[in-house]
Amino acid sequence: MADQGKRVRFLSGVQPSGRLHLGNYFGALKQHIALQDEGEAFYFIANYHAMTTVQDPKALAQATVDVALDYLALGLDPRKAVFFRQSDVPEVPELAWVLSCVTGKGLLDRATSYKDKVARGITPSMGLYAYPVLMAADILIYRSNVVPVGEDQVQHIEMTRDMAAAFNATYREIFPIPAHRLDAGAKVPGLDGQKMSKSYGNTIEIFEEGNDLRKKVMSIVTDSTPLEAPKDPDKCNVFALYRLVASAGEVAEMAGRYRAGGFGYGDAKKALLEKISACFGPFREERKRLAREPAYAEGVLAEGGARARAEAQATMRLVREAAGLPPMPAAAAGAARRG
Ligand code: AQP
């Protein structure tokens, strides 16, 4: 719970593990941007986390820039939200170590995201296994109250709550127990009907356009119900995506056409394509403009990183003291403050 009279602190991150997609937008970014007016917002680009799957240094650096441009083009306002790179706050992996010492291994053994990723062929490194501990450190180091995410991250936030409680019980009460927050698009299906995911190759990217976008939309998997037959909109991937980009009236109208029959999936896909372009088209020019001025995004991230790091250092002073570790040497702390 937030202290009385204190503003709620929101914290969330997105991995630069590829180009951001509609799942990332409707599950996470959309609410991140809306919440920057509702409390203190801290949003970061999770480049340490992305190292669990991206080990090409150029690809990681480029994806980090791309995530920054996506957020800024979509409306993140650096005057309202602290926006930064995870790696600009090296106190986070320090806290991850401290938390891992009060976390039972059994907790991590239950992580379904780890099991899914390994089942899909991702190397089961220690980093992938310990991913939820690093995520808990990200959340707790800013003493965050609410974590706006998609459904796939809810288990990790429950684990974060356990880790915060374990630390507080072992040492002293430093961490608020955070809660997750889901939006309407908490589980966006991909082209194949599985969760839309960068690593599953089933995404529609937020800033995809033209023929690439058209080909993707037309390739969404549907069943083989003939054109004339009535169809159940709630079982259709095309309709699930249409719901996110169309108005309530348009959604109701489309549902009626599905149920009436004589309306094919091809028509539904064309309508979806138009709506995706209408939804993201206005942001495309802004993203292109921002991409021509890389110094702007870099400046935003550098400033955000300094603000986030100052918060993290204040928490780590308490954590070190509580755990019986000496304060960070003055030279290192001073260098961080100057940086
Ligand atoms: N399909 C989705 N529906 C709703 N929300 C989603 N999110 C991701 N996919 C969907 C939410 O987006 C935020 C950022 O996710 P992330 O990039 O940090 O990690 P992720 O959840 O693992 O996303 P991906 O695309 O599946 O990445 P990879 O393939 O690299 O692991 C989170 O809030 C997430 O819930």
Residues whose N, C-alpha, C, O or C-beta is under 5 A from the ligand:
A	BS01	AQP	G13 V14 Q15 S17 G23 N24 G27 A28 P148 V149 G150 E151 D152 Q153 G185 A186 K187 V188 K195 M196 S197 K198 S199 Y200
